[in-house]
Every structure is written in C-alpha cells, then in structure tokens.
Amino acid sequence: MKHLSQTLTGLRLDAALKGVATTFRGMTARPDERNCECHWGSAEDLARLKMPDVWLSLDLLGRTLRATDWDDHGSVLRRILPQLASDLVDGYVENLSGMEEIGRSFVRGQWRDWPAEQVSEIWAFLHAWWTYSLTTSEIAVPAHEVLVLCTEASGTLDPWLAAWEAVAHPVADQRLAEAVAHWESDLLADRLPWDAWDDGENKRATLSAWLVRHAPARLRAHGVPSNWSTEYGR
C-alpha cells in the first residue's frame, strides 16, 4: 500500500484498511469452489484462492472480480478483500475492472447479509475512502470513480452525496468541478454517467437533483463558469 497522507482522513482510511485486513484475514474460497479453466484461469490460479493470505497477481485479482459464475461468490470476495481494499486505494484495480464492475462484485457477494462485524468493516472502509477522496489533493483514483463504486456496492447515492455536501473543503469543491466536467454530457442528455447495476433512472434523478441544489455555488466559488448551472438546472 502506498503511503497515505497523515491527515485525520488519511489516518481514518489507514485504520479502515487495517480493519478489513484483520477481519478477513485467513479466509479462503470454499474447498469445492470451481471455475472454467478455458475462460477464467488454471487449476493453480484456483488453488491460490483456497490458500489464505496469499497476495494475488493483479491479473488474477481482476479475473476473480469479473467472474460472475462462482458457486459461492461471497466466500471468494471475502478471500480477496484485504488485497482488494488496499489495491483499490492505490489505484491498481481501476484499470483491471471498471468501478461499476467492482461494485457489482460486491453486490453478487451479498455483503450486506454477512455477519455484522464484516458488514461494519466494509462500510467503514467505503466511507473512509470516500471522505479521503474528497479532502486529499493527491489521490490515485478520481473521486467520481470512487463514488461509482460506493454507489453500486451499496445500492444508493444518498450517504455519499450527503457526505459530499457536508464536507466544506476546497478539495471537495475541486472534486465536484472534476466530476461535473466528466459527467456533464451524460447528465445534459438525461443519462446516468455510469452503467448502474439497477435503479439507474432513480440514481440519475437523485444525482441530477443534488447537483442542481448544491453544485452551482460551489462551482462558482471554484471558478467554474456559472452558465453550466443555468443550462443544467433549466
């Protein structure tokens, strides 16, 4: 893991990563888990998922995330979570699997039905990473991509937008300007700027309404031309 900034949000994220590492230490895929060698990987690759605490190559990690046909996706996800969380923060995973796809992997693993301690650690990690992305000048993954993962993994935009609204920080305003630049063409065409697992229209409406209410003043303060808010909020 790369060095995190020694701010309160950096320390919080470091603690969340350690919590995930501790909680999911020693976990493995089921002994009888299987996958097709011709499209997923070799028997040796599969054997590594049944060994605890062995770091995977990024290629194997990406293939494991993208696979949709595990017999017990939850066990596979728990096996890779310590490495996955660390590699996500460091920006190593984004190019292997899009953030929507990683969010879908969480959904397929049905993580919100896991034991309470495990669920709590994942929530803590997602919230800590999101806040860090909004308040730290140098990050490996753009904040709007972190938002996509958090939204798809949790099934809702609400807590992440509420956190963004509550963070009065110049970096959070910069992240908003970056997000608007990335999303603008889709939102002006009434499209959600990513491929949602489900409820995409409601997510688009929620994001659009939040931007109309909260973005214009922050964007103007950040130097973004005010005609954006006029056109988008019409």
Helices and strands as residue ranges (DSSP letters): H 8-23, H 43-49, H 58-66, H 73-89, H 99-108, G 111-113, H 116-135, H 143-154, H 158-166, H 170-188, H 200-221, H 227-232
